[in-house]
C-alpha cells in the first residue's frame, strides 16, 4: 500500500498472516496452489496457505548475486531452463560475461542441491491449468520472482499471482507487468531492503524448510484420509 505508514513486521509469520488477509479472494478455491520461494518465502507461504485453506508446495529459484555484494541480484535461475537478468545492475556494476557464467554455474548446482534436499530429486509439480500464488518474503530487485513467473508460464500455469508482504515500489511495477495479479501489502519509500522491514529477519534454514514441508505433507495426508 503506497504511502501507508507501518512499523516493521515482527517476523515472517506475522508478515504471512498480513499477506493472507490481502489474498482472501483466493480462499477455498480448488484450483489454487500456494508456491513458496525457498528459503525466506517458506514460513510466509505457510501462513498464507493455512489461512486460505489451499495446498502449499515449493518452487525453487536461485538468485544470481553480484560477487562481493551477493544480496544484490544481477539475475535469477528457475526450473525449465529459465534465467532472467537485471540488465541495469549488470551494466552499473560492470559485470563481465565470464563472471556471470561462473555465478550461474554455481547457482545452478545449488538449485539442484535444494531440489534434492527439499523435494528428494522429484521433478517440479504439475502446475498446468492451476492458479498459483507465488510467495516470497519481499520484493527487492524482483529477479527471483520474475524467474519464477517465467518458469511457471513455461510449465502451463493458468493464472500467476506474485505475492509478498513488502517490496520496493519500482520493483512491484515491473512484477505487475509480468504476473496476472500482484499483491504487495506495503511499498515503503525509501525502501532500503527487505530486511529493514522485519524486526526478526534471521535466515530461514534448510532444516526449517524441511520441517515446514513435512508438516504440510502430514496435514495433506490426514485431509485425504480422515
Backbone as JSON, one array per atom type, in Angstrom:
{
  "sequence": "XXXXXXXXXXXXXXXXXXXXXXXXXXXXXXXXXXXXXXXXXXXXXXXXXXXXXXXXXXXXXXXXXXXXXXXXXXXXXXXXXXXXXXXXXXXXXXXXXXXXXXXXXXXXXXXXXXXXXXXXXXXXXXXXXXXXXXXXXXXXXXXXXXXXXXXXXXXXXXXXXXXXXXXXXXXXXXXXXXXXXXXXXXXXXXXXXXXXXXXXXXXXXXXXXXXXXXXXXXXXXXXXXX",
  "N": [[0.84, -1.19, 0.0], [1.05, 1.87, -1.16], [2.45, 4.78, 0.3], [1.35, 4.34, 2.81], [1.88, 4.36, 6.28], [3.77, 2.18, 8.35], [4.86, 0.01, 10.98], [7.69, -2.18, 11.42], [7.35, -5.63, 10.43], [6.97, -8.21, 12.87], [8.09, -10.73, 12.4], [8.52, -13.34, 9.89], [6.27, -14.92, 10.14], [4.21, -13.26, 11.18], [4.15, -11.49, 9.02], [3.26, -13.19, 7.0], [0.66, -13.72, 7.83], [-0.53, -11.22, 7.59], [-0.25, -10.84, 4.84], [-1.85, -12.93, 3.93], [-4.41, -12.0, 4.53], [-4.69, -10.05, 2.62], [-4.96, -11.57, 0.41], [-7.38, -12.83, 0.45], [-9.44, -13.23, -1.39], [-8.81, -15.44, -2.82], [-9.31, -17.62, -1.27], [-10.14, -20.98, -0.36], [-10.49, -22.03, -2.94], [-10.55, -24.63, -5.33], [-8.77, -24.76, -7.42], [-6.51, -23.43, -6.73], [-3.12, -23.02, -5.77], [-0.55, -22.59, -3.44], [2.72, -21.51, -3.79], [5.89, -21.54, -2.44], [8.84, -19.54, -2.41], [11.87, -20.79, -1.72], [14.52, -19.73, 0.54], [13.4, -17.99, 2.37], [10.75, -17.35, 1.72], [9.21, -19.47, 2.57], [8.21, -19.79, 5.37], [6.45, -17.6, 5.3], [4.68, -18.28, 3.24], [3.51, -20.57, 4.33], [1.76, -19.56, 6.3], [0.02, -18.17, 4.63], [-1.09, -20.24, 3.02], [-2.36, -21.82, 4.97], [-4.26, -20.03, 6.0], [-5.82, -19.52, 3.73], [-6.74, -22.01, 3.14], [-5.7, -23.79, 1.23], [-3.58, -25.99, -0.8], [0.03, -26.21, -0.35], [3.26, -25.85, -1.74], [6.68, -26.01, -2.95], [8.55, -23.78, -5.08], [11.4, -23.8, -6.66], [13.92, -21.46, -6.88], [16.87, -19.55, -7.76], [18.82, -16.89, -6.76], [21.07, -14.86, -8.64], [23.69, -13.58, -7.36], [25.55, -10.51, -7.11], [29.04, -10.72, -7.28], [30.78, -10.28, -4.29], [28.85, -8.62, -3.36], [26.54, -10.11, -2.63], [23.85, -10.02, -1.88], [22.66, -8.34, -3.65], [20.91, -8.73, -6.57], [21.84, -9.81, -9.75], [20.44, -11.26, -11.44], [18.43, -14.26, -11.89], [17.78, -17.78, -11.49], [15.56, -20.41, -12.51], [13.41, -23.35, -12.69], [12.9, -25.36, -15.7], [14.84, -24.39, -17.37], [14.95, -21.63, -17.21], [16.28, -18.36, -17.06], [16.66, -15.16, -15.85], [17.75, -11.76, -16.2], [18.96, -8.84, -14.5], [19.48, -6.26, -16.2], [20.18, -3.59, -15.76], [21.53, -3.63, -13.32], [23.72, -5.26, -13.95], [24.99, -3.68, -15.9], [25.54, -1.32, -14.41], [27.23, -2.28, -12.4], [29.24, -3.22, -13.93], [29.69, -5.93, -14.78], [31.24, -8.72, -16.14], [30.82, -11.15, -18.86], [32.06, -13.6, -18.31], [32.17, -13.69, -15.51], [29.44, -13.66, -14.93], [28.71, -16.13, -16.07], [30.14, -17.92, -14.42], [28.96, -17.5, -11.9], [26.38, -18.24, -12.53], [26.7, -20.98, -13.08], [27.49, -21.94, -10.57], [25.22, -21.35, -9.03], [23.29, -22.84, -10.32], [24.06, -25.4, -9.59], [23.5, -25.19, -6.86], [20.74, -24.84, -6.94], [19.97, -27.36, -7.87], [20.9, -28.89, -5.73], [19.19, -28.04, -3.71], [16.75, -28.9, -4.72], [17.12, -31.64, -4.57], [17.38, -31.89, -1.8], [15.01, -30.75, -0.66], [12.91, -31.72, -2.21], [13.59, -34.25, -2.68], [14.74, -34.94, -5.1], [12.61, -35.14, -6.83], [10.68, -34.19, -9.75], [9.56, -30.82, -10.64], [6.3, -29.69, -9.52], [3.23, -30.48, -11.24], [1.81, -27.87, -12.64], [0.09, -27.14, -14.55], [-2.74, -25.52, -15.81], [-3.41, -24.55, -13.32], [-4.16, -22.05, -10.82], [-1.75, -20.18, -9.4], [-0.26, -18.98, -6.44], [2.49, -17.26, -5.87], [4.84, -16.96, -3.4], [6.98, -14.79, -1.64], [9.3, -13.41, 0.81], [9.69, -10.76, 0.41], [10.0, -8.12, -2.06], [12.8, -7.12, -3.65], [15.0, -6.52, -5.83], [13.49, -8.06, -7.48], [14.22, -10.15, -9.11], [14.19, -12.97, -8.55], [11.45, -13.51, -8.28], [10.56, -12.81, -10.84], [11.87, -14.74, -12.36], [10.61, -17.01, -11.36], [7.97, -16.54, -12.22], [8.3, -16.61, -15.03], [9.15, -19.29, -15.4], [6.95, -20.68, -14.45], [5.0, -19.88, -16.27], [6.01, -21.2, -18.49], [5.59, -23.76, -17.64], [2.89, -23.98, -17.79], [1.01, -22.82, -16.03], [-2.17, -21.41, -15.3], [-2.9, -18.99, -14.16], [-1.13, -16.54, -12.52], [-0.13, -15.35, -9.47], [1.82, -12.96, -7.98], [3.18, -12.55, -4.86], [3.9, -10.77, -1.87], [4.81, -9.57, 1.41], [6.03, -7.06, 1.57], [7.67, -4.6, -0.45], [9.82, -2.97, -2.91], [8.58, -0.12, -4.52], [9.14, 0.44, -7.23], [10.02, -2.04, -8.15], [7.72, -3.56, -7.76], [6.1, -2.49, -9.74], [7.31, -3.47, -12.04], [7.03, -6.27, -11.7], [4.27, -6.42, -11.68], [3.64, -6.12, -14.35], [4.35, -8.55, -15.38], [3.17, -10.66, -14.02], [-0.13, -12.14, -13.53], [-1.6, -11.16, -11.48], [-0.68, -9.05, -8.82], [0.25, -8.84, -5.53], [1.26, -6.87, -3.06], [1.68, -5.93, 0.1], [2.78, -3.67, 1.47], [4.58, -0.85, 0.3], [6.99, 0.75, 1.12], [8.71, 3.91, 1.11], [11.76, 5.64, 1.59], [12.96, 2.45, 0.34], [15.17, 0.64, 0.88], [15.74, -2.11, 1.6], [14.66, -5.54, 1.96], [15.03, -6.74, 4.51], [15.03, -4.59, 6.24], [12.46, -4.17, 7.0], [11.58, -6.0, 8.8], [11.52, -7.0, 12.15], [12.66, -9.34, 13.08], [14.68, -10.86, 10.98], [16.08, -13.15, 10.59], [18.0, -15.73, 9.0], [16.24, -18.18, 7.18], [16.53, -21.61, 7.62], [17.75, -24.65, 5.98], [16.83, -26.81, 7.46], [14.56, -25.79, 8.73], [12.92, -25.29, 6.53], [12.54, -27.94, 5.63], [11.21, -29.01, 7.86], [8.82, -27.52, 7.9], [7.71, -28.27, 5.44], [7.38, -31.0, 5.85], [5.44, -31.0, 7.83], [3.35, -29.86, 6.35], [2.95, -31.87, 4.46], [2.11, -33.99, 6.07], [-0.29, -32.95, 7.09], [-1.74, -32.74, 4.71], [-1.95, -35.42, 3.99], [-3.5, -36.41, 6.08], [-5.85, -35.0, 5.64], [-6.64, -36.09, 3.26], [-7.15, -38.69, 3.96], [-9.1, -38.98, 6.25]],
  "CA": [[0.0, 0.0, 0.0], [1.92, 3.01, -1.23], [2.14, 5.94, 1.13], [0.83, 3.98, 4.13], [2.91, 4.19, 7.3], [3.64, 0.99, 9.18], [6.06, -0.42, 11.68], [8.21, -3.41, 10.86], [6.76, -6.91, 10.83], [7.74, -8.87, 13.92], [8.84, -11.81, 11.76], [7.88, -13.82, 8.66], [4.96, -15.47, 10.49], [3.28, -12.13, 11.19], [4.06, -10.99, 7.65], [2.43, -14.13, 6.25], [-0.75, -13.55, 8.22], [-0.99, -9.97, 6.98], [-0.35, -11.1, 3.4], [-3.01, -13.81, 3.71], [-5.62, -11.17, 4.55], [-4.76, -9.34, 1.34], [-5.21, -12.58, -0.63], [-8.56, -13.56, 0.88], [-10.32, -13.55, -2.52], [-8.4, -16.74, -3.36], [-9.53, -18.64, -0.25], [-11.03, -22.11, -0.57], [-10.67, -22.42, -4.34], [-9.94, -25.93, -5.61], [-7.75, -24.64, -8.46], [-5.43, -22.56, -6.25], [-1.97, -23.64, -5.11], [0.45, -21.64, -2.95], [4.09, -21.95, -4.01], [6.85, -20.73, -1.7], [10.21, -19.43, -2.91], [12.78, -21.05, -0.59], [14.05, -20.26, 1.8], [12.68, -16.99, 3.16], [9.32, -17.32, 1.42], [8.51, -20.66, 3.05], [7.34, -19.52, 6.53], [5.4, -16.67, 4.9], [3.71, -19.04, 2.45], [2.77, -21.49, 5.21], [0.65, -18.81, 6.9], [-0.93, -17.87, 3.56], [-1.79, -21.48, 2.64], [-3.25, -22.23, 6.06], [-5.38, -19.08, 6.09], [-6.67, -19.64, 2.54], [-7.25, -23.37, 3.05], [-5.28, -24.37, -0.06], [-2.3, -26.7, -0.67], [1.28, -25.45, -0.47], [4.48, -26.56, -2.1], [7.83, -25.15, -3.23], [9.01, -23.53, -6.44], [12.78, -23.49, -6.32], [14.63, -20.48, -7.7], [18.14, -19.13, -7.17], [19.31, -15.55, -7.12], [22.44, -14.7, -9.1], [24.17, -12.42, -6.62], [26.75, -9.83, -7.58], [30.2, -11.11, -6.47], [31.17, -9.28, -3.31], [27.62, -7.97, -2.87], [25.65, -11.2, -3.03], [22.43, -9.71, -1.65], [22.19, -7.6, -4.83], [20.7, -9.71, -7.63], [22.03, -9.43, -11.16], [19.55, -12.14, -12.18], [17.94, -15.42, -11.14], [17.51, -19.04, -12.19], [14.43, -21.23, -12.08], [13.29, -24.57, -13.47], [12.59, -25.28, -17.13], [15.91, -23.69, -18.08], [14.7, -20.19, -17.2], [17.23, -17.46, -16.41], [16.38, -13.75, -16.14], [18.84, -10.88, -15.78], [18.73, -7.42, -14.22], [20.47, -5.64, -17.07], [20.66, -2.34, -15.2], [22.52, -3.97, -12.29], [24.91, -5.77, -14.65], [25.66, -2.54, -16.52], [26.04, -0.4, -13.39], [28.34, -2.93, -11.68], [30.23, -3.58, -14.95], [29.94, -7.36, -14.6], [31.54, -9.31, -17.45], [30.12, -12.4, -19.16], [32.72, -14.71, -17.63], [31.72, -13.69, -14.11], [28.03, -14.08, -14.94], [28.68, -17.56, -16.34], [30.63, -18.65, -13.25], [27.93, -17.42, -10.86], [25.23, -19.04, -12.98], [27.03, -22.4, -12.91], [27.46, -22.24, -9.13], [23.86, -21.31, -8.51], [22.57, -23.99, -10.89], [24.39, -26.53, -8.71], [22.77, -25.0, -5.6], [19.32, -25.1, -7.24], [19.81, -28.81, -7.93], [21.07, -29.4, -4.37], [17.96, -27.78, -2.96], [15.7, -29.79, -5.22], [17.39, -32.96, -3.98], [17.17, -31.84, -0.36], [13.64, -30.41, -0.3], [11.94, -32.49, -2.99], [14.17, -35.59, -2.84], [15.03, -35.17, -6.51], [11.4, -35.23, -7.65], [10.53, -33.06, -10.67], [8.61, -29.81, -10.16], [4.88, -30.03, -9.56], [2.44, -30.19, -12.45], [1.0, -26.68, -12.35], [-0.7, -26.83, -15.75], [-4.14, -25.23, -15.55], [-3.62, -24.11, -11.93], [-3.91, -20.68, -10.38], [-0.69, -20.31, -8.4], [0.15, -17.79, -5.69], [3.93, -17.42, -5.59], [5.06, -16.15, -2.2], [8.32, -14.53, -1.12], [9.22, -12.55, 2.0], [9.77, -9.37, -0.01], [10.48, -7.83, -3.41], [13.88, -6.13, -3.7], [15.18, -6.3, -7.28], [12.43, -8.8, -8.16], [14.76, -11.14, -10.06], [13.74, -14.34, -8.27], [10.03, -13.61, -8.6], [10.42, -12.78, -12.29], [12.28, -16.06, -12.86], [9.53, -17.94, -11.01], [6.84, -16.29, -13.12], [8.64, -17.11, -16.37], [9.19, -20.75, -15.41], [5.57, -21.15, -14.27], [4.35, -19.71, -17.57], [6.51, -22.28, -19.34], [5.01, -25.0, -17.13], [1.46, -24.02, -18.12], [0.1, -22.27, -15.01], [-3.2, -20.63, -15.96], [-3.02, -17.68, -13.52], [0.02, -16.41, -11.63], [-0.19, -14.24, -8.52], [3.08, -12.7, -7.29], [2.74, -12.02, -3.56], [4.9, -10.54, -0.82], [4.32, -8.61, 2.39], [6.65, -5.74, 1.42], [8.53, -4.54, -1.63], [10.13, -1.68, -3.5], [7.51, 0.28, -5.43], [9.59, 0.31, -8.62], [10.04, -3.47, -8.46], [6.32, -4.0, -7.87], [5.58, -2.08, -11.05], [7.86, -4.42, -13.03], [6.39, -7.57, -11.47], [2.86, -6.27, -12.05], [3.52, -6.28, -15.8], [4.69, -9.92, -15.77], [2.22, -11.58, -13.36], [-1.55, -11.86, -13.79], [-2.03, -10.38, -10.33], [0.45, -8.76, -7.95], [-0.21, -8.39, -4.22], [2.33, -6.47, -2.16], [0.91, -5.2, 1.11], [3.38, -2.38, 1.74], [5.67, -0.4, -0.58], [7.53, 1.94, 1.79], [9.78, 4.68, 0.48], [12.69, 4.82, 0.81], [12.79, 1.04, 0.63], [16.45, 0.25, 1.51], [15.98, -3.54, 1.57], [13.59, -6.32, 2.59], [15.31, -6.98, 5.92], [14.77, -3.39, 7.03], [11.05, -4.1, 7.38], [11.32, -7.09, 9.73], [12.28, -6.96, 13.4], [13.45, -10.57, 13.04], [14.88, -11.3, 9.6], [17.12, -14.18, 10.62], [17.95, -16.6, 7.84], [15.49, -19.45, 7.24], [17.49, -22.69, 7.36], [17.28, -25.85, 5.29], [16.1, -27.65, 8.42], [13.25, -25.19, 8.93], [12.14, -25.57, 5.31], [12.18, -29.35, 5.65], [10.23, -29.23, 8.92], [7.55, -26.94, 7.46], [7.16, -29.07, 4.35], [6.94, -32.26, 6.42], [4.16, -30.71, 8.49], [2.36, -29.67, 5.3], [2.69, -33.17, 3.85], [1.33, -34.77, 7.04], [-1.64, -32.39, 7.12], [-2.39, -33.08, 3.45], [-2.28, -36.85, 4.04], [-4.62, -36.58, 7.02], [-7.05, -34.47, 5.0], [-7.02, -37.02, 2.19], [-7.6, -39.94, 4.59], [-9.53, -38.63, 7.62]],
  "C": [[0.88, 1.25, 0.0], [1.47, 4.14, -0.31], [1.65, 5.62, 2.51], [1.99, 3.77, 5.1], [2.68, 2.89, 8.05], [4.95, 0.71, 9.87], [6.5, -1.75, 11.08], [7.39, -4.62, 11.3], [7.61, -7.51, 11.94], [8.64, -9.94, 13.31], [8.06, -12.27, 10.53], [6.49, -14.41, 8.94], [3.92, -14.35, 10.49], [3.07, -11.6, 9.78], [3.15, -11.87, 6.8], [0.96, -13.98, 6.57], [-1.34, -12.28, 7.62], [-1.19, -10.16, 5.47], [-1.57, -11.96, 3.09], [-4.31, -13.0, 3.68], [-5.81, -10.44, 3.22], [-5.07, -10.27, 0.17], [-6.51, -13.34, -0.39], [-9.49, -13.94, -0.27], [-9.99, -14.91, -3.15], [-8.71, -17.9, -2.41], [-10.48, -19.74, -0.73], [-11.23, -22.57, -2.0], [-9.91, -23.7, -4.65], [-8.83, -25.86, -6.65], [-6.52, -23.85, -8.0], [-4.38, -23.37, -5.51], [-1.03, -22.53, -4.68], [1.83, -22.26, -3.15], [5.05, -21.0, -3.31], [8.18, -20.7, -2.43], [11.15, -19.64, -1.73], [13.97, -20.08, -0.62], [13.13, -19.28, 2.52], [11.19, -16.94, 2.92], [8.52, -18.44, 2.05], [7.66, -20.39, 4.3], [6.23, -18.52, 6.23], [4.29, -17.43, 4.19], [2.9, -20.01, 3.3], [1.57, -20.79, 5.82], [-0.41, -18.5, 5.86], [-1.76, -19.11, 3.22], [-2.78, -21.91, 3.72], [-4.47, -21.32, 6.14], [-6.35, -19.24, 4.91], [-7.28, -21.03, 2.4], [-6.92, -24.04, 1.73], [-3.93, -25.07, 0.12], [-1.11, -25.76, -0.88], [2.4, -26.37, -0.9], [5.58, -25.54, -2.39], [7.99, -24.93, -4.73], [10.42, -22.98, -6.29], [13.41, -22.57, -7.36], [15.94, -20.13, -7.0], [18.53, -17.76, -7.69], [20.74, -15.65, -7.62], [22.98, -13.43, -8.46], [25.41, -11.82, -7.24], [27.93, -10.24, -6.7], [30.67, -9.97, -5.56], [30.01, -8.51, -2.73], [26.47, -8.9, -3.19], [24.16, -10.94, -2.8], [21.82, -8.94, -2.82], [22.11, -8.57, -6.01], [20.98, -9.12, -9.0], [21.16, -10.31, -12.06], [19.09, -13.27, -11.29], [17.68, -16.58, -12.07], [16.25, -19.68, -11.64], [14.41, -22.49, -12.93], [12.94, -24.3, -14.92], [13.62, -24.48, -17.92], [15.77, -22.19, -18.1], [15.8, -19.44, -16.45], [16.87, -16.03, -16.82], [17.52, -12.91, -15.58], [18.31, -9.48, -15.47], [19.8, -6.65, -14.98], [21.03, -4.34, -16.49], [21.72, -2.57, -14.12], [23.83, -4.42, -12.94], [25.7, -4.62, -15.27], [26.29, -1.62, -15.47], [27.27, -0.97, -12.68], [29.45, -3.39, -12.63], [30.67, -5.05, -14.8], [30.13, -8.02, -15.97], [30.86, -10.67, -17.6], [30.74, -13.6, -18.46], [32.28, -14.83, -16.19], [30.27, -14.16, -14.02], [27.93, -15.59, -15.12], [29.11, -18.39, -15.14], [29.59, -18.66, -12.13], [26.74, -18.28, -11.25], [25.49, -20.53, -12.79], [26.96, -22.8, -11.44], [26.04, -22.3, -8.61], [22.97, -22.4, -9.11], [22.81, -25.22, -10.04], [23.63, -26.43, -7.39], [21.27, -25.25, -5.8], [19.06, -26.61, -7.25], [19.97, -29.43, -6.55], [19.79, -29.21, -3.57], [16.81, -28.64, -3.44], [15.88, -31.19, -4.64], [17.04, -32.97, -2.5], [15.7, -31.67, 0.0], [12.62, -31.32, -0.98], [12.44, -33.9, -3.28], [14.35, -35.95, -4.32], [13.81, -35.27, -7.41], [11.3, -34.03, -8.58], [9.57, -32.04, -10.08], [7.17, -30.29, -10.3], [4.28, -29.75, -10.94], [1.5, -29.03, -12.11], [0.1, -26.31, -13.53], [-2.17, -26.63, -15.37], [-4.43, -24.73, -14.15], [-3.46, -22.6, -11.8], [-2.9, -20.77, -9.24], [-0.39, -18.96, -7.76], [1.59, -18.02, -5.28], [4.31, -16.44, -4.5], [6.54, -16.03, -1.87], [8.19, -13.61, 0.08], [9.36, -11.07, 1.66], [10.28, -9.26, -1.43], [11.56, -6.75, -3.32], [14.13, -5.78, -5.17], [14.1, -7.02, -8.08], [12.91, -9.91, -9.07], [14.23, -12.54, -9.8], [12.26, -14.51, -8.59], [9.82, -13.62, -10.12], [10.83, -14.11, -12.9], [11.2, -17.1, -12.56], [8.34, -17.77, -11.94], [7.11, -16.86, -14.5], [8.62, -18.63, -16.43], [7.78, -21.34, -15.23], [4.75, -20.96, -15.54], [4.72, -20.87, -18.49], [5.89, -23.61, -18.94], [3.49, -25.06, -17.3], [0.5, -23.54, -17.05], [-0.89, -21.33, -15.69], [-3.32, -19.21, -15.41], [-1.92, -17.59, -12.48], [-0.12, -15.15, -10.79], [1.18, -14.11, -7.86], [2.75, -11.99, -5.99], [3.89, -11.89, -2.58], [4.35, -9.52, 0.16], [4.82, -7.18, 2.15], [7.54, -5.75, 0.19], [8.81, -3.11, -2.06], [9.07, -1.34, -4.54], [7.91, 0.1, -6.89], [9.62, -1.15, -9.06], [8.62, -4.0, -8.62], [5.73, -3.64, -9.22], [6.07, -3.02, -12.16], [7.15, -5.76, -12.92], [4.93, -7.54, -11.92], [2.64, -6.48, -13.55], [3.71, -7.73, -16.23], [3.76, -10.96, -15.16], [0.8, -11.23, -13.79], [-2.16, -11.03, -12.67], [-0.79, -10.19, -9.46], [-0.09, -8.19, -6.64], [1.02, -8.12, -3.35], [1.7, -5.52, -1.14], [1.46, -3.8, 1.34], [4.51, -2.09, 0.76], [6.27, 0.88, 0.02], [8.63, 2.62, 0.98], [10.43, 5.59, 1.52], [12.65, 3.38, 1.26], [13.98, 0.46, 1.38], [16.74, -1.25, 1.46], [14.91, -4.28, 2.34], [13.8, -6.43, 4.09], [15.05, -5.79, 6.81], [13.36, -3.37, 7.6], [10.6, -5.28, 8.23], [12.15, -6.87, 10.99], [13.19, -8.17, 13.5], [13.51, -11.04, 11.59], [16.0, -12.33, 9.54], [16.91, -15.16, 9.48], [17.11, -17.85, 8.11], [16.45, -20.56, 6.83], [16.87, -23.81, 6.53], [16.41, -26.7, 6.21], [14.69, -27.1, 8.67], [12.34, -25.42, 7.72], [11.65, -27.01, 5.31], [11.09, -29.63, 6.68], [8.85, -28.7, 8.5], [6.91, -27.81, 6.39], [6.7, -30.44, 4.83], [5.6, -32.1, 7.12], [3.05, -30.56, 7.47], [1.96, -31.01, 4.69], [1.84, -34.04, 4.78], [-0.11, -34.29, 7.09], [-2.41, -32.76, 5.86], [-2.82, -34.55, 3.44], [-3.46, -37.11, 4.95], [-5.94, -36.08, 6.42], [-7.55, -35.41, 3.94], [-7.6, -38.31, 2.75], [-8.0, -39.67, 6.04], [-9.89, -39.87, 8.43]]
}
